Amino acid sequence: MDIKIEFYAEHTVRVYKTPKGKPYQKNSLSVVGIPKKTQLTYLTKGDRTIVKSNAVQVEVNVETGGISFYDIAGNKLLKDKDYGTQFSPINDAGTPSYKVRNGFLLDKDEAIYGVGQVLDNKFNRRNSSHHMQNENMSTYSPYFLSVKGYAVFWDNYSISQFNDNPQELSFEGLGHCSDYYFMYGQNADGVISKVRELTGKAPMLPLWAYGFFQSKERYHNQDESLNVLKKYRDLRVPLDVVIQDWRYWPEYNKSDSAWNSQSFDKERFPDPKKWVDEIHKLNAKLLIVTWPGFGPHTAQRKEFDEKKMIINFDTWPPNSGARPYDVFNPKALDIYWRYLNKGIFNYIGNDGWWLDSTEPDHINFKPSDFDLPTYLGSYRSVKNGYSLMHNKGIATNQRAVNDKKRGVILTRSGFIGQQLYGSNTWSGDVNSTWEMLEKQIPAALNYTLMGIPNWNSDIGGFFAGRWRKDGGNKNPEFQELYVRWMQFGAFSPMMRSHGTDLPREIWNFGDRGSWCFDAQEKFIKLRYSLLPYIYSTSWDVSNNHGTFMRPLIMDFVDDKKTHEIGNEYLFGRSILVAPVTKYKTNQWPVYLPKGSKWYNFWTDEYVEGGQTIHTNAPIDVVPLYIKAGSIIPIGPDVQYSTEKKWDNLTIRIYVGADGEFSLYEDENDNYNYEKGIYSIIKFKWDDTKKILTIEDREGSFPTMLKSRKFNFTLIGGNKSAMGNKLKKSATLLYTGKNTKLKF
């Protein structure tokens, strides 16, 4: 075979293999980075060629095709096996192609992560096998990340196989080349930064996207969702977003044959512009659903049919005749947006999109459906990239017509590169069970380790019919499950209540004063109090390639116990979250990694790391531990994200280690931050001297606070070490100039 080694940067190596004499021009759907000029040195040793950058050295055995990757000190990182790449000729729907396979050798005890969102309750992906086919609740990318600080992205969108056993790790799929990127970042943060440099950085979402979302399947008319919002406002329970699910469009002869017409039924939505205006007057936002499939009685379907831009298999809903459009055709993406913009976005001014069924759904399945043609080849050869392209078309077209409103997309599937489009993947139509709640956590952590930071799940699980007996929303077990899921949702990148069978609005579970109502309200309010922390984390995610949901291996990889822990994580860089996933539990085991000291968020109790503790976890408490050295801003009590300015923040300082935090602020919902229109205030804590430094404010924006009050609270510490003279609080009027506080 022919092998090309190409350095995209000193840490990132592309390996491109084709059968000898069969060159192939590959255009990536995921990779947007371009190779940087990289200084390399070359060396030949017998049958081996060695190429070195300042970070990585690659050794190629020209006889066997084996490739070894080393760090600059000569430590082996990964071996692409001798004779490990195979091209088996295959007929792909009439086109000569290959079954392509690439095998790798890992260290015996090397833990790996990624692969996708897999609902099997496992974290470490060693010794596992997966049929990589993106469907509802299964979201894959051919990628793995190692605890050794590197990752491999096998750039292939076909239905594929991942397999790892003691002999090798392998990817197998359809194509004309084996094309992968080896990225060495030294640690998980470094790897994720390389993934985003290669496949796209994550833009900032608007501040409101980190508030609370209310939805259900479905609000039947414009008054229903508006009244839900009004009731939240009357109850003074915070809410930022309502979502409109399917069938807001007209029904043709009481059927679904006009499915997804991207227009409004005149009886149920007589004045959709007024509807959205009313939502906006109540200081909330609207997401509205749109699907990739179109019924035969839609204008979109007729145009796509005429232009041969439909993939001719049945998609949701049954008996509708709906079929998906060909997202791989660039012109089809533009046509889709033309209808969506005219019928919805430009017409009513909604604030974001719910892209359902982005796998897409495939019903009345026939094996021959995978032979169907798309713009880029057979459907089987590109299927896993469907969501990526669908999201891309909507995000890029929206920004082209309105760059004053940040894109927000909720989507049911994903692929590496989708982070570029402001997409937030949810885990699909999961069942409302304790077992499924437990499975959400490692699935989310593996997904986020692929470099895609935005993820969420239906709070309470989608299908909740099992709880109808014994009271439905008043069923005590369902109430407890819902509250525990909401606690997890409060520490997810998007906090969104949704489901079918039972309504999900807070009042359906009881009145204020009942434990279920009060526990929900407590965590919705906690979410809003953490918005300064969350929004600053969003800036870290976008500007520094950071991560919202941080598996413990990201910050404590030297503690080998963390390599198998997928049921707890850091939310941002400071807050350890251990969601409760069992019924009738009042205590919960939490492993606190060594390498840090910790504080119980609820009690301020100080705990040494490197141990498992059993902490109190009554129904209105989720175990939260704060890393020593953390600086956490606490925002005001609000009904929506922008109700009050952050002019009187409480800043908690958790002593026991040096720490720093950057408070980020901007105009909340436009792209001016990309032009440097934002401000940052850096806080630095010197634990030895007990001095807090608030640095000169960096940057500015038109509505920026020129002065503000900070209320500092010192938390914790060992009394014998600190004595009793340490001042625990202070108030400061900050005007943007460097200031020091001695405690």
FILO-160438 format. One record per residue (C-alpha): x negated, y negated, z negated. Coordinates in steps of 0.5 Angstrom, whole numbers, plus 500, padded with zeros to 3 digits. Last residue first. Layout:
N
<kekol <X, Y, Z>>
...
END
This chain:
743
<kekol <515, 425, 390>>
<kekol <511, 420, 394>>
<kekol <514, 417, 400>>
<kekol <511, 414, 406>>
<kekol <513, 410, 411>>
<kekol <512, 409, 419>>
<kekol <516, 404, 422>>
<kekol <523, 405, 425>>
<kekol <527, 401, 420>>
<kekol <528, 406, 415>>
<kekol <532, 404, 409>>
<kekol <530, 409, 404>>
<kekol <533, 413, 398>>
<kekol <530, 418, 394>>
<kekol <531, 425, 390>>
<kekol <528, 430, 386>>
<kekol <522, 426, 383>>
<kekol <517, 431, 380>>
<kekol <515, 430, 373>>
<kekol <518, 437, 371>>
<kekol <511, 441, 372>>
<kekol <510, 443, 379>>
<kekol <506, 449, 379>>
<kekol <510, 452, 372>>
<kekol <516, 449, 376>>
<kekol <515, 453, 382>>
<kekol <519, 450, 388>>
<kekol <526, 448, 389>>
<kekol <529, 443, 393>>
<kekol <527, 435, 394>>
<kekol <533, 431, 396>>
<kekol <532, 425, 401>>
<kekol <537, 420, 403>>
<kekol <536, 416, 409>>
<kekol <539, 410, 410>>
<kekol <539, 407, 417>>
<kekol <536, 401, 421>>
<kekol <536, 400, 429>>
<kekol <541, 405, 430>>
<kekol <540, 407, 438>>
<kekol <546, 405, 442>>
<kekol <541, 403, 448>>
<kekol <536, 408, 448>>
<kekol <529, 408, 444>>
<kekol <523, 411, 444>>
<kekol <518, 414, 438>>
<kekol <520, 412, 431>>
<kekol <514, 410, 427>>
<kekol <513, 416, 422>>
<kekol <516, 418, 416>>
<kekol <511, 421, 412>>
<kekol <513, 425, 406>>
<kekol <508, 426, 400>>
<kekol <508, 431, 395>>
<kekol <500, 431, 395>>
<kekol <500, 439, 396>>
<kekol <506, 440, 400>>
<kekol <505, 434, 405>>
<kekol <511, 434, 409>>
<kekol <512, 430, 415>>
<kekol <518, 427, 418>>
<kekol <518, 425, 426>>
<kekol <523, 420, 428>>
<kekol <525, 421, 436>>
<kekol <529, 417, 440>>
<kekol <532, 418, 447>>
<kekol <532, 415, 454>>
<kekol <525, 418, 457>>
<kekol <528, 419, 464>>
<kekol <530, 426, 463>>
<kekol <534, 423, 457>>
<kekol <538, 419, 461>>
<kekol <542, 426, 464>>
<kekol <548, 424, 460>>
<kekol <552, 426, 454>>
<kekol <550, 425, 447>>
<kekol <547, 418, 448>>
<kekol <540, 420, 445>>
<kekol <538, 423, 438>>
<kekol <532, 427, 436>>
<kekol <530, 428, 429>>
<kekol <523, 432, 429>>
<kekol <521, 436, 423>>
<kekol <515, 437, 419>>
<kekol <512, 442, 414>>
<kekol <507, 443, 409>>
<kekol <509, 449, 404>>
<kekol <512, 450, 397>>
<kekol <518, 445, 398>>
<kekol <524, 445, 401>>
<kekol <526, 438, 404>>
<kekol <533, 436, 405>>
<kekol <535, 430, 409>>
<kekol <541, 427, 407>>
<kekol <543, 422, 413>>
<kekol <547, 415, 412>>
<kekol <546, 412, 419>>
<kekol <548, 418, 423>>
<kekol <554, 415, 427>>
<kekol <561, 418, 426>>
<kekol <566, 421, 430>>
<kekol <561, 424, 435>>
<kekol <562, 431, 434>>
<kekol <569, 432, 432>>
<kekol <573, 431, 425>>
<kekol <567, 429, 421>>
<kekol <563, 430, 415>>
<kekol <557, 427, 416>>
<kekol <550, 430, 418>>
<kekol <545, 434, 414>>
<kekol <538, 433, 416>>
<kekol <533, 439, 415>>
<kekol <526, 439, 413>>
<kekol <523, 446, 412>>
<kekol <516, 447, 408>>
<kekol <519, 453, 405>>
<kekol <523, 457, 410>>
<kekol <531, 457, 408>>
<kekol <535, 463, 407>>
<kekol <542, 464, 409>>
<kekol <547, 470, 407>>
<kekol <554, 469, 409>>
<kekol <558, 466, 403>>
<kekol <566, 465, 404>>
<kekol <567, 473, 403>>
<kekol <563, 474, 397>>
<kekol <555, 475, 399>>
<kekol <551, 476, 393>>
<kekol <544, 478, 395>>
<kekol <540, 484, 395>>
<kekol <533, 483, 396>>
<kekol <528, 486, 401>>
<kekol <521, 484, 400>>
<kekol <515, 481, 404>>
<kekol <517, 473, 402>>
<kekol <517, 470, 395>>
<kekol <524, 468, 393>>
<kekol <526, 461, 390>>
<kekol <534, 460, 388>>
<kekol <537, 454, 392>>
<kekol <544, 457, 390>>
<kekol <547, 456, 397>>
<kekol <541, 456, 402>>
<kekol <537, 461, 398>>
<kekol <530, 459, 398>>
<kekol <524, 462, 402>>
<kekol <517, 463, 401>>
<kekol <513, 465, 408>>
<kekol <508, 470, 411>>
<kekol <512, 476, 409>>
<kekol <519, 476, 412>>
<kekol <525, 476, 407>>
<kekol <529, 482, 409>>
<kekol <536, 481, 407>>
<kekol <541, 487, 404>>
<kekol <548, 484, 403>>
<kekol <552, 484, 396>>
<kekol <560, 483, 396>>
<kekol <562, 487, 402>>
<kekol <569, 489, 403>>
<kekol <568, 491, 410>>
<kekol <561, 491, 413>>
<kekol <558, 486, 418>>
<kekol <555, 481, 414>>
<kekol <551, 476, 418>>
<kekol <543, 475, 416>>
<kekol <541, 468, 418>>
<kekol <534, 465, 416>>
<kekol <534, 458, 417>>
<kekol <528, 454, 419>>
<kekol <526, 454, 426>>
<kekol <532, 454, 429>>
<kekol <537, 459, 427>>
<kekol <532, 465, 424>>
<kekol <534, 472, 425>>
<kekol <538, 478, 422>>
<kekol <540, 484, 425>>
<kekol <535, 486, 430>>
<kekol <529, 488, 425>>
<kekol <525, 493, 428>>
<kekol <519, 489, 429>>
<kekol <520, 485, 423>>
<kekol <517, 491, 419>>
<kekol <511, 490, 422>>
<kekol <509, 483, 419>>
<kekol <504, 480, 424>>
<kekol <510, 478, 428>>
<kekol <513, 473, 423>>
<kekol <515, 467, 427>>
<kekol <518, 470, 434>>
<kekol <518, 477, 431>>
<kekol <524, 475, 426>>
<kekol <528, 474, 432>>
<kekol <530, 467, 434>>
<kekol <537, 465, 436>>
<kekol <536, 458, 438>>
<kekol <529, 458, 442>>
<kekol <524, 453, 444>>
<kekol <522, 451, 451>>
<kekol <519, 445, 448>>
<kekol <523, 440, 452>>
<kekol <529, 444, 453>>
<kekol <529, 448, 447>>
<kekol <526, 443, 442>>
<kekol <532, 438, 444>>
<kekol <537, 443, 443>>
<kekol <534, 444, 436>>
<kekol <534, 437, 435>>
<kekol <542, 438, 437>>
<kekol <542, 443, 432>>
<kekol <539, 440, 426>>
<kekol <543, 433, 427>>
<kekol <549, 438, 428>>
<kekol <548, 442, 421>>
<kekol <554, 438, 418>>
<kekol <558, 440, 424>>
<kekol <557, 448, 423>>
<kekol <558, 447, 415>>
<kekol <565, 444, 417>>
<kekol <567, 450, 421>>
<kekol <564, 455, 416>>
<kekol <568, 452, 410>>
<kekol <574, 451, 415>>
<kekol <574, 459, 416>>
<kekol <573, 460, 409>>
<kekol <579, 456, 407>>
<kekol <584, 459, 412>>
<kekol <582, 466, 410>>
<kekol <582, 464, 402>>
<kekol <589, 461, 402>>
<kekol <589, 454, 400>>
<kekol <590, 451, 407>>
<kekol <595, 455, 410>>
<kekol <595, 462, 413>>
<kekol <591, 466, 418>>
<kekol <595, 463, 424>>
<kekol <593, 456, 421>>
<kekol <586, 457, 424>>
<kekol <588, 458, 431>>
<kekol <586, 465, 434>>
<kekol <593, 468, 436>>
<kekol <593, 476, 436>>
<kekol <593, 480, 442>>
<kekol <588, 476, 446>>
<kekol <581, 473, 444>>
<kekol <578, 467, 443>>
<kekol <574, 462, 437>>
<kekol <568, 459, 440>>
<kekol <561, 457, 436>>
<kekol <556, 456, 442>>
<kekol <549, 457, 440>>
<kekol <550, 462, 435>>
<kekol <550, 460, 427>>
<kekol <557, 458, 426>>
<kekol <559, 464, 430>>
<kekol <556, 469, 425>>
<kekol <560, 466, 420>>
<kekol <566, 466, 425>>
<kekol <565, 474, 425>>
<kekol <565, 474, 418>>
<kekol <571, 470, 417>>
<kekol <575, 474, 423>>
<kekol <573, 481, 420>>
<kekol <576, 479, 413>>
<kekol <582, 477, 416>>
<kekol <582, 483, 420>>
<kekol <582, 487, 414>>
<kekol <587, 483, 410>>
<kekol <592, 484, 416>>
<kekol <595, 477, 416>>
<kekol <593, 475, 423>>
<kekol <597, 482, 425>>
<kekol <601, 484, 419>>
<kekol <600, 491, 417>>
<kekol <600, 494, 425>>
<kekol <598, 488, 429>>
<kekol <590, 490, 428>>
<kekol <589, 495, 433>>
<kekol <591, 489, 438>>
<kekol <585, 485, 437>>
<kekol <582, 486, 444>>
<kekol <577, 480, 444>>
<kekol <573, 480, 438>>
<kekol <574, 476, 432>>
<kekol <570, 470, 435>>
<kekol <569, 471, 442>>
<kekol <561, 472, 443>>
<kekol <556, 467, 444>>
<kekol <549, 466, 448>>
<kekol <545, 460, 450>>
<kekol <537, 461, 450>>
<kekol <536, 465, 456>>
<kekol <528, 466, 456>>
<kekol <529, 474, 456>>
<kekol <528, 474, 448>>
<kekol <535, 471, 448>>
<kekol <538, 477, 451>>
<kekol <534, 481, 446>>
<kekol <537, 477, 440>>
<kekol <544, 477, 443>>
<kekol <544, 484, 443>>
<kekol <541, 485, 437>>
<kekol <547, 481, 433>>
<kekol <553, 483, 437>>
<kekol <552, 490, 435>>
<kekol <554, 489, 428>>
<kekol <561, 485, 431>>
<kekol <562, 491, 435>>
<kekol <562, 496, 429>>
<kekol <566, 492, 425>>
<kekol <572, 492, 430>>
<kekol <575, 487, 435>>
<kekol <573, 490, 441>>
<kekol <569, 486, 446>>
<kekol <571, 483, 453>>
<kekol <564, 480, 454>>
<kekol <558, 478, 451>>
<kekol <558, 471, 452>>
<kekol <553, 467, 457>>
<kekol <552, 460, 456>>
<kekol <550, 456, 462>>
<kekol <546, 450, 463>>
<kekol <544, 451, 470>>
<kekol <537, 453, 469>>
<kekol <538, 458, 463>>
<kekol <541, 462, 469>>
<kekol <533, 464, 471>>
<kekol <534, 471, 468>>
<kekol <540, 474, 470>>
<kekol <547, 473, 467>>
<kekol <554, 475, 466>>
<kekol <561, 472, 462>>
<kekol <560, 465, 463>>
<kekol <561, 459, 459>>
<kekol <558, 453, 463>>
<kekol <557, 446, 461>>
<kekol <554, 441, 466>>
<kekol <552, 434, 463>>
<kekol <556, 428, 465>>
<kekol <553, 422, 468>>
<kekol <550, 426, 474>>
<kekol <557, 426, 477>>
<kekol <557, 429, 485>>
<kekol <550, 432, 485>>
<kekol <551, 434, 478>>
<kekol <557, 438, 480>>
<kekol <554, 441, 486>>
<kekol <548, 444, 482>>
<kekol <552, 447, 476>>
<kekol <557, 450, 481>>
<kekol <553, 453, 486>>
<kekol <548, 455, 481>>
<kekol <553, 459, 476>>
<kekol <555, 463, 482>>
<kekol <548, 465, 484>>
<kekol <546, 467, 477>>
<kekol <552, 471, 476>>
<kekol <551, 475, 483>>
<kekol <544, 477, 482>>
<kekol <546, 484, 479>>
<kekol <549, 485, 485>>
<kekol <543, 484, 490>>
<kekol <541, 491, 493>>
<kekol <548, 494, 492>>
<kekol <552, 489, 495>>
<kekol <548, 490, 502>>
<kekol <544, 485, 505>>
<kekol <542, 477, 503>>
<kekol <549, 474, 506>>
<kekol <553, 480, 503>>
<kekol <555, 487, 507>>
<kekol <559, 492, 504>>
<kekol <555, 499, 502>>
<kekol <556, 498, 495>>
<kekol <564, 499, 496>>
<kekol <562, 505, 499>>
<kekol <562, 508, 492>>
<kekol <570, 506, 492>>
<kekol <572, 502, 486>>
<kekol <580, 501, 485>>
<kekol <577, 495, 481>>
<kekol <570, 491, 481>>
<kekol <570, 485, 476>>
<kekol <564, 480, 478>>
<kekol <559, 480, 475>>
<kekol <562, 473, 474>>
<kekol <568, 475, 471>>
<kekol <570, 469, 468>>
<kekol <566, 462, 469>>
<kekol <569, 457, 464>>
<kekol <567, 451, 466>>
<kekol <566, 444, 463>>
<kekol <568, 437, 462>>
<kekol <575, 436, 466>>
<kekol <576, 430, 470>>
<kekol <583, 431, 472>>
<kekol <582, 430, 480>>
<kekol <575, 430, 481>>
<kekol <574, 436, 477>>
<kekol <580, 440, 479>>
<kekol <583, 441, 486>>
<kekol <578, 437, 490>>
<kekol <572, 439, 486>>
<kekol <574, 446, 486>>
<kekol <576, 446, 493>>
<kekol <569, 443, 495>>
<kekol <565, 447, 490>>
<kekol <567, 454, 493>>
<kekol <565, 451, 500>>
<kekol <559, 449, 498>>
<kekol <557, 456, 495>>
<kekol <560, 459, 501>>
<kekol <555, 455, 505>>
<kekol <549, 458, 501>>
<kekol <551, 465, 502>>
<kekol <549, 469, 496>>
<kekol <555, 467, 493>>
<kekol <560, 472, 498>>
<kekol <567, 471, 495>>
<kekol <570, 476, 491>>
<kekol <577, 479, 493>>
<kekol <584, 478, 490>>
<kekol <589, 483, 493>>
<kekol <593, 482, 487>>
<kekol <595, 489, 485>>
<kekol <590, 489, 479>>
<kekol <587, 482, 477>>
<kekol <581, 482, 478>>
<kekol <577, 485, 484>>
<kekol <578, 489, 490>>
<kekol <573, 490, 495>>
<kekol <571, 486, 501>>
<kekol <566, 481, 500>>
<kekol <568, 475, 503>>
<kekol <564, 470, 507>>
<kekol <566, 472, 513>>
<kekol <568, 465, 516>>
<kekol <575, 466, 517>>
<kekol <576, 470, 511>>
<kekol <572, 465, 507>>
<kekol <577, 460, 510>>
<kekol <583, 464, 508>>
<kekol <581, 466, 501>>
<kekol <580, 459, 499>>
<kekol <587, 457, 502>>
<kekol <590, 462, 497>>
<kekol <595, 467, 499>>
<kekol <590, 473, 499>>
<kekol <588, 472, 492>>
<kekol <581, 469, 490>>
<kekol <575, 472, 486>>
<kekol <570, 468, 483>>
<kekol <574, 466, 478>>
<kekol <575, 459, 475>>
<kekol <577, 457, 467>>
<kekol <578, 450, 465>>
<kekol <573, 447, 459>>
<kekol <577, 441, 456>>
<kekol <574, 436, 451>>
<kekol <576, 433, 445>>
<kekol <576, 425, 442>>
<kekol <584, 425, 441>>
<kekol <584, 420, 447>>
<kekol <580, 425, 451>>
<kekol <585, 431, 450>>
<kekol <591, 426, 452>>
<kekol <587, 424, 459>>
<kekol <586, 431, 460>>
<kekol <594, 432, 460>>
<kekol <595, 426, 464>>
<kekol <591, 428, 469>>
<kekol <594, 435, 469>>
<kekol <601, 432, 470>>
<kekol <607, 437, 471>>
<kekol <602, 443, 468>>
<kekol <608, 448, 467>>
<kekol <613, 446, 472>>
<kekol <608, 444, 478>>
<kekol <603, 450, 477>>
<kekol <596, 447, 478>>
<kekol <590, 448, 483>>
<kekol <584, 452, 483>>
<kekol <588, 457, 487>>
<kekol <585, 462, 482>>
<kekol <590, 468, 484>>
<kekol <595, 466, 489>>
<kekol <597, 474, 490>>
<kekol <598, 474, 483>>
<kekol <605, 475, 483>>
<kekol <612, 472, 481>>
<kekol <613, 470, 489>>
<kekol <606, 466, 489>>
<kekol <604, 464, 482>>
<kekol <602, 457, 481>>
<kekol <595, 456, 478>>
<kekol <595, 455, 470>>
<kekol <594, 463, 471>>
<kekol <587, 464, 467>>
<kekol <584, 460, 461>>
<kekol <584, 453, 459>>
<kekol <579, 452, 453>>
<kekol <580, 447, 448>>
<kekol <573, 443, 445>>
<kekol <571, 439, 439>>
<kekol <574, 441, 433>>
<kekol <574, 439, 426>>
<kekol <580, 441, 421>>
<kekol <583, 435, 419>>
<kekol <590, 439, 419>>
<kekol <593, 433, 423>>
<kekol <587, 433, 428>>
<kekol <587, 441, 428>>
<kekol <595, 440, 430>>
<kekol <594, 435, 435>>
<kekol <589, 440, 439>>
<kekol <594, 446, 438>>
<kekol <599, 441, 441>>
<kekol <595, 439, 447>>
<kekol <594, 447, 448>>
<kekol <601, 448, 448>>
<kekol <603, 442, 452>>
<kekol <599, 443, 458>>
<kekol <603, 450, 459>>
<kekol <601, 457, 458>>
<kekol <595, 457, 453>>
<kekol <592, 464, 454>>
<kekol <588, 468, 452>>
<kekol <586, 464, 447>>
<kekol <581, 458, 446>>
<kekol <578, 454, 440>>
<kekol <571, 451, 441>>
<kekol <567, 448, 435>>
<kekol <562, 443, 436>>
<kekol <555, 444, 439>>
<kekol <558, 443, 446>>
<kekol <560, 436, 443>>
<kekol <552, 434, 443>>
<kekol <552, 435, 451>>
<kekol <547, 441, 453>>
<kekol <540, 440, 454>>
<kekol <537, 443, 460>>
<kekol <534, 450, 460>>
<kekol <527, 450, 464>>
<kekol <527, 454, 470>>
<kekol <524, 461, 473>>
<kekol <517, 460, 472>>
<kekol <516, 455, 467>>
<kekol <522, 458, 463>>
<kekol <519, 465, 463>>
<kekol <512, 462, 461>>
<kekol <515, 458, 455>>
<kekol <518, 464, 453>>
<kekol <512, 468, 453>>
<kekol <509, 463, 449>>
<kekol <514, 463, 444>>
<kekol <514, 470, 444>>
<kekol <506, 470, 442>>
<kekol <500, 470, 446>>
<kekol <503, 467, 452>>
<kekol <501, 472, 458>>
<kekol <506, 473, 463>>
<kekol <506, 478, 468>>
<kekol <510, 477, 474>>
<kekol <513, 483, 479>>
<kekol <515, 484, 486>>
<kekol <515, 491, 488>>
<kekol <517, 490, 495>>
<kekol <522, 492, 501>>
<kekol <528, 493, 496>>
<kekol <532, 498, 492>>
<kekol <531, 500, 484>>
<kekol <527, 503, 479>>
<kekol <523, 500, 473>>
<kekol <519, 504, 469>>
<kekol <516, 505, 462>>
<kekol <511, 511, 461>>
<kekol <509, 518, 458>>
<kekol <512, 517, 451>>
<kekol <519, 515, 454>>
<kekol <522, 508, 457>>
<kekol <527, 508, 463>>
<kekol <530, 502, 466>>
<kekol <534, 503, 473>>
<kekol <537, 499, 478>>
<kekol <543, 496, 481>>
<kekol <539, 491, 486>>
<kekol <537, 484, 484>>
<kekol <529, 485, 483>>
<kekol <524, 480, 481>>
<kekol <520, 485, 476>>
<kekol <519, 480, 470>>
<kekol <514, 483, 465>>
<kekol <512, 480, 458>>
<kekol <506, 478, 454>>
<kekol <505, 477, 447>>
<kekol <503, 484, 444>>
<kekol <510, 484, 441>>
<kekol <512, 486, 448>>
<kekol <517, 482, 452>>
<kekol <521, 486, 458>>
<kekol <524, 484, 464>>
<kekol <529, 488, 469>>
<kekol <535, 483, 468>>
<kekol <541, 486, 465>>
<kekol <548, 484, 462>>
<kekol <553, 489, 460>>
<kekol <559, 487, 456>>
<kekol <563, 486, 463>>
<kekol <559, 489, 468>>
<kekol <551, 488, 471>>
<kekol <548, 494, 473>>
<kekol <542, 496, 470>>
<kekol <543, 504, 468>>
<kekol <539, 504, 462>>
<kekol <534, 509, 458>>
<kekol <531, 508, 452>>
<kekol <524, 510, 448>>
<kekol <522, 503, 446>>
<kekol <527, 498, 447>>
<kekol <526, 495, 440>>
<kekol <533, 492, 438>>
<kekol <538, 497, 438>>
<kekol <546, 496, 436>>
<kekol <548, 499, 443>>
<kekol <551, 493, 446>>
<kekol <546, 492, 451>>
<kekol <545, 484, 453>>
<kekol <539, 485, 457>>
<kekol <532, 488, 458>>
<kekol <529, 484, 453>>
<kekol <525, 487, 447>>
<kekol <518, 491, 446>>
<kekol <515, 495, 441>>
<kekol <508, 498, 442>>
<kekol <507, 504, 438>>
<kekol <504, 508, 443>>
<kekol <501, 503, 447>>
<kekol <504, 502, 454>>
<kekol <503, 505, 461>>
<kekol <507, 502, 467>>
<kekol <511, 505, 472>>
<kekol <514, 502, 478>>
<kekol <519, 505, 483>>
<kekol <522, 502, 489>>
<kekol <527, 506, 493>>
<kekol <526, 503, 500>>
<kekol <530, 500, 506>>
<kekol <532, 501, 513>>
<kekol <538, 498, 514>>
<kekol <545, 502, 516>>
<kekol <548, 501, 509>>
<kekol <541, 502, 505>>
<kekol <538, 508, 509>>
<kekol <532, 510, 504>>
<kekol <525, 511, 505>>
<kekol <521, 512, 498>>
<kekol <516, 507, 496>>
<kekol <512, 509, 490>>
<kekol <508, 505, 485>>
<kekol <505, 508, 479>>
<kekol <499, 511, 483>>
<kekol <495, 509, 478>>
<kekol <499, 506, 473>>
<kekol <500, 498, 471>>
<kekol <497, 498, 465>>
<kekol <498, 493, 460>>
<kekol <495, 488, 454>>
<kekol <487, 491, 454>>
<kekol <483, 486, 450>>
<kekol <477, 483, 454>>
<kekol <476, 477, 450>>
<kekol <480, 473, 456>>
<kekol <486, 477, 455>>
<kekol <487, 484, 459>>
<kekol <491, 486, 465>>
<kekol <490, 493, 468>>
<kekol <492, 495, 475>>
<kekol <492, 501, 478>>
<kekol <493, 502, 486>>
<kekol <489, 508, 486>>
<kekol <483, 507, 490>>
<kekol <483, 499, 490>>
<kekol <483, 500, 482>>
<kekol <485, 492, 480>>
<kekol <483, 489, 474>>
<kekol <486, 483, 472>>
<kekol <483, 478, 467>>
<kekol <488, 473, 463>>
<kekol <487, 466, 460>>
<kekol <481, 462, 463>>
<kekol <483, 466, 470>>
<kekol <479, 472, 472>>
<kekol <480, 477, 478>>
<kekol <477, 484, 477>>
<kekol <476, 488, 483>>
<kekol <475, 496, 482>>
<kekol <472, 501, 486>>
<kekol <465, 500, 485>>
<kekol <465, 493, 480>>
<kekol <467, 487, 484>>
<kekol <468, 480, 481>>
<kekol <472, 474, 482>>
<kekol <473, 468, 478>>
<kekol <479, 464, 478>>
<kekol <481, 456, 478>>
<kekol <488, 455, 478>>
<kekol <492, 451, 483>>
<kekol <499, 451, 481>>
<kekol <504, 456, 484>>
<kekol <511, 454, 485>>
<kekol <516, 455, 479>>
<kekol <523, 456, 482>>
<kekol <523, 464, 481>>
<kekol <530, 467, 480>>
<kekol <533, 468, 487>>
<kekol <526, 469, 490>>
<kekol <525, 469, 497>>
<kekol <521, 475, 499>>
<kekol <518, 476, 506>>
<kekol <516, 483, 508>>
<kekol <510, 486, 511>>
<kekol <510, 494, 512>>
<kekol <503, 496, 515>>
<kekol <502, 499, 508>>
<kekol <508, 499, 504>>
<kekol <509, 493, 500>>
<kekol <506, 490, 493>>
<kekol <506, 483, 490>>
<kekol <503, 482, 483>>
<kekol <505, 475, 481>>
<kekol <500, 473, 475>>
<kekol <502, 468, 470>>
<kekol <497, 465, 464>>
<kekol <492, 461, 469>>
<kekol <498, 459, 473>>
<kekol <502, 462, 479>>
<kekol <496, 467, 480>>
<kekol <497, 471, 486>>
<kekol <495, 478, 486>>
<kekol <497, 481, 493>>
<kekol <497, 489, 494>>
<kekol <498, 493, 501>>
<kekol <500, 500, 500>>
END
